[in-house]
Amino acid sequence: MLRIPQHSIHTRSTPFWNKETAPPGIFKRHLDTGTRPGVYPRLSVMQGAVRYLGYADETSPDPDTTLIIESGHFAVFPPERWHHIELMSDDTLFNIDFFVEPEVLKFAGRSHA
């Protein structure tokens, strides 16, 4: 499992989302600001399960990484990675925390991702 670098700083958390409240784009292949260099998203599942599908690039037809994150567990996703998620049940509840390497914050000249 990918680990968040030891000195990374927690910069923000999303609300707890379900299938109705999550941003629709999260369920389509994307490369979002949360996955830029030095930013590590950590998806935590409170109820149900989430499938993460990671892709080599924007156009590759099939995922090269698939993870199932079950209730009570979390997974850390690599920076700069095309991906999307799928909810495995209608009652799934999850959130995402973002951790940033200090060098990225220093370089960006700001205090959060």
Buried (B, 14 or more C-beta within 10 A) or exposed (E): EEEBEEEBBBBEEBEEBBBEEBEEEBEEBBBEEBBBEBBBBBBBBEBBBBBBBBBEEEEEEEBEEEBEBEBEEBBBBEBEBBBBBBBBEEEBBBBBBBBBBEEBBEEEEEEEB
